[in-house]
Amino acid sequence: MGVEGTLDYISDLLSNMKKKKKKQTQTVALKIRMDCEGCARKVKKVLSGVKGAKSVDVDLKQQKATVTGYVEPKKVLAAAQTTKKKVELWPYVPYTMVANPYVAQAYDKKAPPNHVRKVADPSKITETTLDYRYSIMFSDENPNACSVM
């Protein structure tokens, strides 16, 4: 190994040490209870201070704050909770993304237009014993079903 080989080896080592794992840009949406423009400014100021936040958008009408940048959702949520306001991750998705948007768990009157709550697949939701009793009561296999009707 000559001088050139040694220099190449050392330069490769140094270039590999400088490379860091790059974080992915994320968008974190929060539902925050805001009453006025002052609340919105306070929330925007706090969320802008999160390390890695590139942009912060606050929508007072929808009670929504969106943070975009190299951020982690847990850190954004923790920062938003320092405002002493009711905060949760944005629970709504477009109704086209849900298999059955009008089930009781998904439909929400407070949701923005064309949005419903994000829920698990309704076919995977188990029946309660009360639902089961009612379905047995009116089945064709129940000999007393006619007396109930």
N, C-alpha and C positions, 0 to 999 in steps of 0.2 A: 504494500500500500504506500503510494507516494504522497507527496505533499498535497497534490490536488485531491486525492481520495480522502485524506484526512480533513481538509477544509470543507469538502462537500458533506462529509459525515457530521461535522460540527455545525454547519449551517442548517442541515436537516433537523438536528436535535433542537437548535434554538428556534427554528420556525414552528416546530411542533409544540414547544412549550408556550409560545405566544397565543396559540389558538385556544379560545375559550368556547365553551358550549353556549350557543346563542339561544336566548329565550324567544318563545313565540309571541307574536302580538295577539292579545286577547281583547275581547270586548265583554265587559261585565256590566250587566243591567241590574239596577236595584229599584225596589219600590220603597219610597220614603215619604212619610207623612209630612207635607209642607203646606203651610197655610197662606203665606204671603211671599212677596218678592224678597224680603229680607231673609226668610228661611232658605229660599232658593240660592241666594248669594252665599249664605253661610255654608250650605251643603257643597256648593261648587268650590269654595275656597278650601274646605277640608279635603275634598276628594282630589283637588289639584295638587295637594301636598303629598299624596301617596307616591312613593318612590317608583318610578317607571311609567307614571301616567303621562300620556302624550296629549290627550284631549278629554275634556269633561263636558257633557251636554246635560242640561237639566231641563225637564219639561214639567212645568208647574201644573198644567192642566191634567196630565196623566199621572202625576205623582211619581215620575220616573227620572232616574239619573243614570247616565251611561258613561262608563269610563273605558277609554281605549288606550292601549299601550302595553308595555311589558310588565303587567301586573298579575297578581294572584288574587282570585276571588275572595279568599279568606281575609287577606290584608285589607282589601277594599271594604269589605263588610265591617271589619273591626274599626276602620277609620270612620266609616259612616255612623257607627254606633256611638262614637264620641260626641256626636252632635246632640245626644239625648232625645233623638226622635225615633219613632217606630220604623224599623228598617228590616227588610227581608229581600232575598234575591228575587228577581223579577219572575213571578209565577205564571205569566201568560205567554201563550204561543198562538200563532194564527190558527183559526179553526180548521183550516185545511190540513193541518199537521196531525190532528187527532182523529182516530178511527170513528168515534161516535161523539161529536161535540156537545150533544144535548143530554148526556147522562147527568145525574144529580151531582156527581163529584166535579164535573168539568164546567158546567154552566154556571156563570157568575154574573150577576147583574152589574157589579162594579167594574167589570172588565172593559177595557177600551173597545171601540168598534172593531168587529171582525176578529176578536181574540177570545180565547177561553182558557181556563186553567189547565196547566200541564198535568195530566194524570196518566196512570198506568193504563194498559189496554183493558177496557171494561170486560172483555171476555175472561180475563184472568181474575176478576174480582169474585170472591166466593159469596155464595148465598148465605144469609143468616138463617137460623132455625125458624124464625118467624115467617120468612118468605117460603121456606120449604113446607111449613104447615098449610099455608094458604094454597099452594100449588097442589098438594095432596087432597085438600078438601074438595076441590072442583075437578078432580081428574075422573076419567071414565072408569077407572079401576076401583073407585070407591063406591060401594053399594049404597051408601047413604047420601050420595051427592045429589040425587033428585030431591030429597027431602029438604036440603039446604036451599036449593033454587026454588 
